[in-house]
Amino acid sequence: MSQAVSRPGPPATRPDQTADATPGRPLRMIFILGALTAVAPLSIDMYLPALPQLTEDLSTDAVRTQLTLTACVVGLAVGQAIAGPLSDAFGRRRPLLIGVAAYAVASLLCALAPTVETLIALRLVQGATGAAGIVIARAIVRDRYDGAAAARFFSTLMLVNGLAPILAPVLGGQLLRVTPWPGVFAVLSGIGVALFLAALAGLPETLPAGSRAGGGVRATLATFRGLLADRVFAGYALALGLSFASMFVYISGSPFVLQDLYGLSPQAFSLAFGINAVGIVAAGQVGGRLAGRVPLRRLLGCGVAVAAAAAAALLAAVLAGAGLAIVLPALFLVVAAQGMVLPNATALGLTGRPPRVAGSASALLGVAQFAIGGAAAPLAGLGGTGTAVPMAAAIAALVAGAALAAGIVARPATVASQD
């Protein structure tokens, strides 16, 4: 493997150092980074209650409507692959500000889309521009932390950005009381403006000029190849991507399954969606407190095991024709387990990477999440709105794959450095 992506090297801070105890770390940076990483759930979740209305208003079908979700997810993947290496070469701040400003413009254009095809194209741009904040926020964390300290910081960020999936569908449902679906995208544009101003005022540069990567596109591709050739990194990226994809199947399928099949109103669906997001936040905080005392691989294994068991129960319940009393708790556990999976898989994937390639490593983790998620999202709609079996089966298969990747593919020769 090339030296540029070798795993050894001094951590940005001591592995036993807690994120909460780090002196001089402004609290505002936690909230800004958390808000930047919340761009994805905000862009995806806020308009979920409007999907049935959007389908009718644009005279389209469920599959094409779900493609507006897929386009955003694909944009998030592609945008991270571009913004991450750019932040390694030019620093974190400039690419971040450009991306967030472009996100605000793209969101406003989504509100003006006259057809579903136009909306699909604009959602691709919205995702690609919003990706800058997500990938660069992770790189900023790696600039400063490593190992268990990074896992604790990512868990802290989850406490902040975990509010997005809780509040976004609720806010979207309430917005639909006073505005049609374009109003949701107008609000997202305003959020983009607020994020730009916050980052402009509150985020300093964390990658000095002397630590930046050089060599242009060729060096970036070599870095990508080196990272992908690392079986441990690739395993964590695959586990992260497959687990995240199960979330996207849930996100794209649940509005139709829970509203059309089980009869929930948009407001009741928003409440159920928010409760599941509370589970993510709670699990993330438990994992953050345990990081450093319990090996990160063990925490990750616990998360994928709970998700796999709950996904199997969900599939069995759907096949048996069970009601919401079983379906909703199973969905809750599948979703909540991600609070243990996502921070630890991310921290393990970034651990030991030198700051000059942290943006590229963060980009590949993001690509795995959103590319696999975008490809999997339409699976929930293959059977139409009259059955929940495709959604449940896809979730079960993806979570099983994530468990396999975390348990076998990503297993290092020695796990001492992963603790």
C-alpha distance (Angstrom), angle and dihedral (degrees) to the residues before:
residue distance angle dihedral
M1 . . .
S2 3.76 . .
Q3 3.75 118.8 .
A4 3.80 90.2 -119.1
V5 3.77 92.3 71.9
S6 3.79 101.5 31.3
R7 3.77 113.4 138.4
P8 3.80 101.8 -137.3
G9 3.74 121.5 86.2
P10 3.78 139.4 104.4
P11 3.76 114.8 -63.4
A12 3.76 119.7 -116.6
T13 3.79 87.6 -115.6
R14 3.80 135.8 2.0
P15 3.81 111.9 -68.8
D16 3.78 90.3 -130.3
Q17 3.78 93.4 52.6
T18 3.77 112.5 109.7
A19 3.76 119.9 -134.1
D20 3.75 90.0 -130.9
A21 3.78 93.3 56.0
T22 3.77 98.4 48.9
P23 3.81 107.5 123.2
G24 3.76 119.2 -131.6
R25 3.78 95.5 15.9
P26 3.81 105.1 135.1
L27 3.75 114.8 -132.3
R28 3.78 89.8 -137.4
M29 3.81 90.0 65.8
I30 3.82 89.8 59.9
F31 3.78 91.4 53.5
I32 3.81 94.6 44.1
L33 3.80 93.5 48.7
G34 3.79 90.4 44.7
A35 3.80 90.8 50.8
L36 3.81 91.4 48.6
T37 3.79 92.3 52.3
A38 3.81 87.6 47.8
V39 3.82 90.7 66.3
A40 3.80 90.1 93.2
P41 3.82 98.0 53.4
L42 3.80 90.5 40.6
S43 3.80 92.3 52.1
I44 3.79 93.0 44.6
D45 3.79 106.4 32.9
M46 3.79 103.8 39.7
Y47 3.80 94.5 67.7
L48 3.82 96.4 40.5
P49 3.83 94.7 98.6
A50 3.82 87.4 53.1
L51 3.82 95.9 56.1
P52 3.83 95.6 96.5
Q53 3.84 90.7 45.2
L54 3.81 91.5 46.2
T55 3.82 90.6 50.0
E56 3.79 91.1 54.7
D57 3.80 96.3 40.5
L58 3.82 94.3 51.8
S59 3.83 92.6 41.3
T60 3.79 94.1 -123.3
D61 3.83 139.0 120.3
A62 3.80 135.9 -101.6
V63 3.80 94.9 -98.5
R64 3.82 93.8 54.1
T65 3.77 90.9 44.2
Q66 3.79 89.7 53.4
L67 3.81 87.7 51.8
T68 3.82 87.3 68.3
L69 3.80 85.2 62.5
T70 3.79 92.5 44.7
A71 3.82 91.7 49.8
C72 3.79 91.4 53.9
V73 3.80 91.1 48.3
V74 3.82 92.6 48.8
G75 3.80 88.8 48.7
L76 3.80 89.9 52.2
A77 3.81 89.2 53.3
V78 3.81 96.6 46.6
G79 3.78 93.0 42.7
Q80 3.78 92.3 54.0
A81 3.81 91.4 50.6
I82 3.81 87.8 57.0
A83 3.81 102.6 36.2
G84 3.81 96.2 45.8
P85 3.83 97.0 60.2
L86 3.81 90.4 39.3
S87 3.79 89.1 57.4
D88 3.83 89.7 51.3
A89 3.81 90.0 53.6
F90 3.82 103.0 37.2
G91 3.78 103.7 23.8
R92 3.79 129.5 -99.2
R93 3.78 102.5 -85.4
R94 3.82 105.9 58.8
P95 3.85 98.6 48.4
L96 3.81 89.1 43.5
L97 3.80 94.6 55.3
I98 3.81 93.5 45.2
G99 3.79 92.1 49.7
V100 3.80 95.9 48.5
A101 3.81 92.5 48.0
A102 3.80 90.9 51.0
Y103 3.81 89.7 48.8
A104 3.80 90.7 58.5
V105 3.82 90.9 53.0
A106 3.82 94.2 45.8
S107 3.82 91.8 49.9
L108 3.80 91.0 53.8
L109 3.80 90.8 50.7
C110 3.83 89.8 52.3
A111 3.81 88.1 60.7
L112 3.81 88.9 58.4
A113 3.83 97.5 48.5
P114 3.85 110.3 131.3
T115 3.82 97.8 -166.8
V116 3.78 137.5 30.5
E117 3.82 90.1 -114.9
T118 3.80 90.8 56.3
L119 3.78 90.8 46.5
I120 3.80 91.0 51.3
A121 3.82 90.8 53.6
L122 3.80 93.2 46.5
R123 3.79 92.2 47.0
L124 3.81 87.8 56.6
V125 3.81 89.2 55.4
Q126 3.80 92.0 43.7
G127 3.79 91.2 54.3
A128 3.80 94.2 44.9
T129 3.80 93.4 52.3
G130 3.79 94.8 41.9
A131 3.80 90.1 52.4
A132 3.81 91.6 75.5
G133 3.79 92.7 72.1
I134 3.80 93.0 48.0
V135 3.78 99.3 48.9
I136 3.81 96.2 38.6
A137 3.82 92.4 48.5
R138 3.83 89.2 57.9
A139 3.80 90.5 46.9
I140 3.81 90.6 51.7
V141 3.80 89.2 54.3
R142 3.82 90.3 50.9
D143 3.81 89.8 48.8
R144 3.79 86.7 64.2
Y145 3.82 108.9 24.7
D146 3.80 142.3 37.4
G147 3.80 139.2 -174.4
A148 3.79 117.4 -8.8
A149 3.81 91.2 -2.5
A150 3.80 89.5 58.2
A151 3.81 90.9 47.6
R152 3.81 90.2 52.6
F153 3.80 91.1 48.7
F154 3.80 92.3 49.2
S155 3.80 88.4 50.2
T156 3.80 89.1 51.6
L157 3.79 89.7 51.3
M158 3.80 88.4 50.8
L159 3.80 88.6 58.5
V160 3.81 87.9 57.4
N161 3.79 101.8 38.2
G162 3.79 90.7 36.6
L163 3.77 86.3 77.5
A164 3.81 88.5 66.5
P165 3.82 97.8 69.2
I166 3.80 88.8 41.1
L167 3.77 96.7 50.1
A168 3.82 101.7 27.7
P169 3.83 99.6 71.0
V170 3.80 90.7 38.6
L171 3.80 90.4 51.2
G172 3.79 89.9 44.4
G173 3.80 91.5 51.7
Q174 3.78 91.5 49.6
L175 3.81 92.7 45.9
L176 3.80 88.6 56.2
R177 3.79 88.1 63.2
V178 3.80 91.0 64.6
T179 3.81 105.3 22.1
P180 3.81 139.2 29.0
W181 3.81 119.7 -111.5
P182 3.87 96.3 -78.3
G183 3.79 88.1 67.8
V184 3.80 89.4 66.6
F185 3.80 91.0 60.6
A186 3.81 91.5 46.0
V187 3.81 88.1 57.3
L188 3.82 90.1 48.9
S189 3.80 88.3 54.3
G190 3.78 89.9 54.0
I191 3.80 89.9 49.9
G192 3.81 88.5 53.2
V193 3.79 90.8 54.4
A194 3.81 90.8 49.8
L195 3.81 91.5 49.8
F196 3.80 91.3 50.3
L197 3.80 91.9 53.0
A198 3.81 92.3 45.4
A199 3.81 93.2 50.1
L200 3.81 91.5 44.9
A201 3.79 91.7 54.3
G202 3.80 102.8 31.6
L203 3.82 112.5 32.0
P204 3.82 119.0 77.7
E205 3.79 123.8 -164.5
T206 3.83 110.4 -85.1
L207 3.82 99.9 -177.8
P208 3.82 111.1 67.0
A209 3.78 118.9 -146.4
G210 3.79 92.1 -108.9
S211 3.80 91.9 57.9
R212 3.79 97.4 49.7
A213 3.79 125.0 112.8
G214 3.79 121.7 -110.4
G215 3.76 137.1 -171.8
G216 3.78 101.1 81.6
V217 3.78 126.0 -126.7
R218 3.81 95.1 -19.2
A219 3.80 92.3 56.0
T220 3.80 90.7 46.1
L221 3.80 91.9 53.2
A222 3.80 90.0 47.5
T223 3.78 89.6 52.4
F224 3.80 90.9 49.9
R225 3.81 90.8 49.7
G226 3.78 91.8 49.5
L227 3.78 92.8 50.2
L228 3.79 93.4 47.7
A229 3.82 90.4 48.4
D230 3.81 89.0 57.7
R231 3.81 102.2 93.3
V232 3.80 93.2 -157.5
F233 3.80 94.0 51.4
A234 3.81 91.9 43.6
G235 3.79 90.7 49.7
Y236 3.78 93.6 52.8
A237 3.80 90.6 45.0
L238 3.82 90.3 51.6
A239 3.80 92.7 46.9
L240 3.80 89.7 48.9
G241 3.80 93.1 47.1
L242 3.81 96.8 47.2
S243 3.79 93.3 45.2
F244 3.79 91.2 47.6
A245 3.81 89.7 47.7
S246 3.79 89.8 58.5
M247 3.79 86.2 57.6
F248 3.79 91.5 52.7
V249 3.78 92.0 50.8
Y250 3.79 87.1 53.3
I251 3.81 91.6 45.7
S252 3.81 95.2 49.1
G253 3.80 96.5 39.7
S254 3.79 104.8 37.5
P255 3.86 97.5 70.8
F256 3.81 89.9 59.8
V257 3.80 97.6 35.2
L258 3.79 96.8 46.5
Q259 3.82 97.3 37.3
D260 3.81 103.7 34.0
L261 3.80 100.1 29.9
Y262 3.80 102.9 30.8
G263 3.81 97.1 29.4
L264 3.80 102.6 -121.7
S265 3.81 116.5 158.7
P266 3.84 118.6 -124.8
Q267 3.80 88.8 -102.5
A268 3.83 93.8 48.4
F269 3.80 90.0 47.3
S270 3.81 89.8 51.0
L271 3.80 89.7 52.2
A272 3.81 93.1 49.8
F273 3.80 90.3 46.6
G274 3.79 90.7 50.5
I275 3.81 92.9 49.7
N276 3.80 89.6 54.1
A277 3.80 89.6 51.2
V278 3.81 89.5 52.8
G279 3.79 85.6 59.4
I280 3.81 90.9 56.0
V281 3.80 91.3 51.8
A282 3.81 93.5 46.9
A283 3.80 93.8 48.7
G284 3.79 90.5 46.3
Q285 3.79 92.1 54.4
V286 3.79 92.0 48.4
G287 3.79 89.6 51.5
G288 3.79 91.6 47.2
R289 3.80 91.8 54.4
L290 3.80 91.6 48.1
A291 3.82 95.3 47.0
G292 3.79 109.2 108.7
R293 3.80 92.1 23.8
V294 3.80 96.2 56.1
P295 3.83 120.2 39.3
L296 3.79 111.8 -100.9
R297 3.80 91.5 -127.9
R298 3.79 89.5 57.0
L299 3.79 91.9 50.8
L300 3.79 89.8 49.3
G301 3.80 90.8 48.6
C302 3.79 91.2 51.1
G303 3.80 90.8 52.1
V304 3.81 96.2 50.1
A305 3.83 91.3 44.4
V306 3.82 92.5 55.0
A307 3.81 91.2 45.5
A308 3.82 92.1 49.4
A309 3.81 93.7 49.7
A310 3.81 92.1 47.1
A311 3.81 92.2 46.9
A312 3.81 90.6 52.5
A313 3.80 89.7 50.2
L314 3.81 90.6 49.2
L315 3.80 92.5 52.3
A316 3.79 91.8 47.7
A317 3.82 91.2 49.0
V318 3.80 93.0 50.0
L319 3.80 93.0 47.2
A320 3.80 89.8 49.3
G321 3.81 92.2 50.0
A322 3.80 93.7 -117.1
G323 3.79 120.3 170.3
L324 3.79 134.7 -120.6
A325 3.81 91.9 -75.9
I326 3.81 88.3 75.4
V327 3.81 102.6 23.2
L328 3.81 96.4 55.6
P329 3.85 96.5 50.0
A330 3.81 90.6 47.3
L331 3.81 90.8 50.7
F332 3.80 89.6 47.1
L333 3.82 92.3 56.2
V334 3.82 93.2 45.2
V335 3.78 90.7 52.4
A336 3.81 97.9 39.0
A337 3.80 92.1 52.9
Q338 3.80 88.5 65.3
G339 3.79 87.6 72.0
M340 3.80 87.1 67.9
V341 3.82 96.2 38.2
L342 3.81 105.0 46.0
P343 3.85 102.6 51.4
N344 3.81 94.3 42.8
A345 3.80 95.9 44.6
T346 3.81 89.1 48.8
A347 3.81 93.7 47.8
L348 3.81 92.5 46.5
G349 3.79 91.1 49.3
L350 3.82 92.9 51.1
T351 3.80 98.0 39.1
G352 3.79 112.7 117.7
R353 3.81 95.7 9.2
P354 3.82 112.1 132.8
P355 3.82 114.7 -118.6
R356 3.82 92.5 -112.5
V357 3.83 90.0 68.2
A358 3.81 98.4 31.0
G359 3.80 91.3 101.6
S360 3.80 91.8 52.4
A361 3.81 92.6 46.3
S362 3.80 90.1 47.8
A363 3.80 89.0 48.7
L364 3.81 93.3 54.4
L365 3.79 91.1 48.8
G366 3.79 88.8 51.0
V367 3.80 92.7 46.5
A368 3.79 90.0 52.5
Q369 3.80 90.5 51.0
F370 3.77 99.5 46.9
A371 3.81 101.4 30.5
I372 3.79 93.2 53.1
G373 3.79 90.2 38.9
G374 3.79 92.8 50.7
A375 3.79 91.8 49.1
A376 3.79 92.2 48.7
A377 3.82 99.1 43.7
P378 3.85 96.9 82.3
L379 3.82 91.4 53.0
A380 3.79 90.3 82.7
G381 3.81 91.5 62.1
L382 3.81 98.9 48.2
G383 3.79 92.8 98.0
G384 3.79 95.2 44.9
T385 3.79 123.4 -121.8
G386 3.80 95.1 -58.6
T387 3.82 97.5 80.3
A388 3.79 138.1 40.7
V389 3.81 94.2 -160.1
P390 3.85 97.4 97.5
M391 3.80 91.5 51.6
A392 3.81 94.1 47.1
A393 3.81 94.2 43.7
A394 3.81 93.0 49.1
I395 3.80 92.1 48.7
A396 3.81 91.5 50.0
A397 3.82 93.4 48.7
L398 3.81 94.3 47.0
V399 3.80 94.5 47.6
A400 3.81 90.3 48.5
G401 3.81 89.1 53.2
A402 3.80 91.0 49.4
A403 3.80 90.7 52.0
L404 3.80 90.1 50.7
A405 3.81 92.7 49.4
A406 3.80 93.4 47.4
G407 3.80 93.9 45.4
I408 3.80 101.7 40.8
V409 3.80 116.0 8.3
A410 3.80 96.3 47.2
R411 3.80 96.8 41.5
P412 3.81 107.3 124.7
A413 3.79 123.6 -146.5
T414 3.79 87.0 -108.3
V415 3.78 124.5 17.2
A416 3.79 96.1 -160.0
S417 3.78 93.0 99.4
Q418 3.81 90.9 48.2
D419 3.79 94.3 62.0
